[in-house]
Amino acid sequence: MINAQDIKNGTCIRMDGRLYFCIEFLHVKPGKGNTFMRTKLKDVVDGRVLERRFNIGEKLEDVRVERRPYQYLYMDGDDAIFMNQETYEQIPISKELITGAPYMKESDIVEVVSDASTETILFAEMPVKTQLTITYTEPGVKGDTATNTLKPATVETGAEVRVPLFVNTGEVIEVDTRDGSYQGRVR
């Protein structure tokens, strides 16, 4: 059990039978009344975000989570097969539990978050930015850098990314795995 004032970003708590990660917190001390914590909590299972207030001194059930690096090996139906970097044990993880799954290529290292008490896998996170090679896009025209117009490009994982007009097939680009946005070319 932890006190409400001990909540920080990344703290995992069990509330109403569900697991939540704190993504934002604010210690509020109004002129009148008691001090409280205003938090934004993200549901581990479905990703919904809810705002919740806790009084200072209120007891909450904390969940100890472990973050371990796993290497992506291959897809098996709707599951992705990962290998533990330390024990070489292979585990399947559902594609829905992986953030940035469309931009994941073989041998990528992802961070797998699991409940330490039950060894249940909560979710897997790709690094925020990844480098991918463009396999197909319409040819760019020299000098097409004046406008912010974007065109579709297919990357090596099969996902489609919107890129500027001057980017060509075969170039390596950096992609934000959270929303699939183009970040820049890699030289």
C-alpha positions in Angstrom: 0.0 0.0 0.0 1.2 3.5 -0.8 -0.1 6.9 0.3 -1.8 9.1 -2.3 0.9 11.8 -2.0 3.5 9.2 -3.1 2.0 8.9 -6.6 4.5 9.9 -9.4 4.5 9.4 -13.2 4.9 5.7 -14.0 3.4 4.5 -10.7 1.1 1.5 -11.2 -1.9 1.1 -8.9 -4.8 -1.4 -8.7 -8.1 0.3 -8.4 -11.6 -1.2 -8.8 -10.0 -4.4 -9.9 -8.1 -2.8 -12.8 -4.5 -1.7 -13.3 -3.7 2.0 -14.0 -0.4 3.8 -14.7 -0.1 7.4 -13.5 0.7 9.6 -16.5 0.3 13.0 -14.9 0.0 14.2 -11.3 -0.4 17.5 -9.5 -0.2 18.2 -5.8 -3.0 20.8 -5.2 -3.1 22.9 -2.0 -6.2 25.1 -2.2 -6.7 28.2 0.0 -9.5 26.5 1.9 -10.0 22.8 2.5 -7.6 19.9 2.5 -4.7 19.2 0.2 -5.3 16.6 -2.6 -3.6 14.9 -5.5 -5.1 15.4 -9.0 -4.0 12.6 -11.3 -4.5 11.3 -14.8 -4.5 7.5 -14.9 -4.2 5.3 -18.0 -5.9 1.9 -18.0 -3.4 -0.8 -18.8 -5.8 -3.0 -20.7 -7.8 -0.7 -22.9 -5.7 2.5 -22.8 -8.5 4.8 -21.6 -7.4 7.8 -19.5 -9.4 9.0 -16.5 -8.9 11.9 -14.1 -9.1 11.1 -10.4 -8.6 13.0 -7.2 -7.2 11.5 -4.1 -7.1 13.0 -0.6 -3.7 13.2 1.0 -3.2 10.2 3.3 -5.5 8.0 1.3 -4.2 4.5 1.0 -3.8 3.0 -2.5 -2.8 -0.6 -3.6 0.4 -0.3 -5.6 1.5 -2.9 -8.1 5.1 -3.7 -8.5 6.0 -3.9 -12.2 9.1 -5.1 -13.9 10.4 -3.7 -17.2 12.7 -6.1 -19.2 14.2 -5.9 -22.7 12.9 -8.5 -25.1 13.9 -9.0 -28.7 11.2 -9.4 -31.4 11.7 -12.6 -33.4 8.6 -13.1 -35.7 4.8 -13.0 -36.0 2.8 -16.2 -35.3 -0.8 -15.4 -36.2 -2.0 -12.5 -34.0 0.8 -13.0 -31.6 4.4 -11.7 -31.7 7.1 -14.0 -30.4 9.7 -12.3 -28.2 12.9 -13.6 -26.6 14.1 -12.6 -23.2 17.5 -11.0 -23.5 18.8 -12.7 -20.3 17.3 -16.2 -20.2 16.6 -16.7 -24.0 13.1 -17.8 -23.1 10.6 -17.2 -25.9 7.1 -15.8 -25.1 4.1 -14.8 -27.3 2.5 -11.4 -26.8 -0.8 -10.4 -28.4 -0.4 -7.7 -31.1 -3.0 -5.5 -29.3 -0.7 -5.2 -26.3 2.2 -3.8 -28.3 2.5 0.0 -28.8 4.0 0.8 -32.1 3.5 -2.8 -33.5 3.1 -1.7 -37.2 6.7 -0.3 -37.1 8.3 -3.3 -35.4 10.9 -5.2 -37.5 12.8 -8.4 -36.7 15.5 -8.1 -33.9 14.0 -4.9 -32.5 14.4 -4.5 -28.8 11.1 -3.7 -27.0 10.5 -3.1 -23.3 8.0 -5.6 -21.9 6.2 -4.5 -18.7 4.8 -7.3 -16.5 3.1 -7.5 -13.1 5.9 -8.8 -10.8 3.6 -10.7 -8.4 1.6 -12.7 -11.0 4.2 -12.6 -13.9 1.3 -11.4 -16.2 2.4 -9.4 -19.2 0.7 -6.0 -19.1 2.0 -4.5 -22.4 5.1 -4.1 -24.6 6.5 -0.7 -25.7 8.6 0.0 -28.8 11.2 2.7 -28.5 9.7 6.2 -29.2 11.7 6.5 -32.5 12.8 3.8 -34.9 14.6 3.9 -38.2 12.9 2.2 -41.2 13.8 1.9 -44.9 11.3 3.1 -47.5 10.4 0.3 -49.9 8.0 2.2 -52.1 7.0 5.8 -52.7 6.3 8.0 -55.7 9.5 9.6 -57.0 10.4 12.9 -55.5 11.2 16.0 -57.6 14.3 18.0 -56.9 13.4 21.3 -55.2 10.1 20.1 -53.6 11.0 21.4 -50.2 9.1 24.7 -50.2 5.7 23.3 -49.0 4.7 21.0 -46.2 2.9 18.6 -48.6 3.1 14.9 -47.6 2.8 11.8 -49.7 2.3 8.1 -48.7 5.3 5.9 -48.4 5.5 2.1 -47.6 8.2 1.2 -45.1 10.0 -2.2 -44.7 7.5 -3.4 -42.1 4.6 -2.9 -44.5 3.2 0.1 -42.7 2.3 3.3 -44.5 3.9 6.6 -43.3 3.2 10.1 -44.6 6.5 11.7 -45.8 7.6 15.0 -47.5 7.7 15.1 -51.3 11.5 15.1 -51.5 11.9 11.6 -49.8 12.6 8.7 -52.2 12.5 4.9 -52.2 15.5 3.3 -50.5 16.1 6.1 -48.0 16.1 5.5 -44.3 13.8 7.6 -42.2 13.0 8.1 -38.5 9.4 7.3 -37.5 7.7 8.1 -34.2 6.2 4.8 -33.1 3.4 6.4 -31.0 1.6 7.9 -34.0 3.5 6.9 -37.1 4.6 10.4 -38.0 7.7 11.1 -40.0 10.5 12.7 -37.9 13.3 13.1 -40.5 15.8 11.4 -42.8 18.7 9.4 -41.4 22.0 10.2 -43.0 
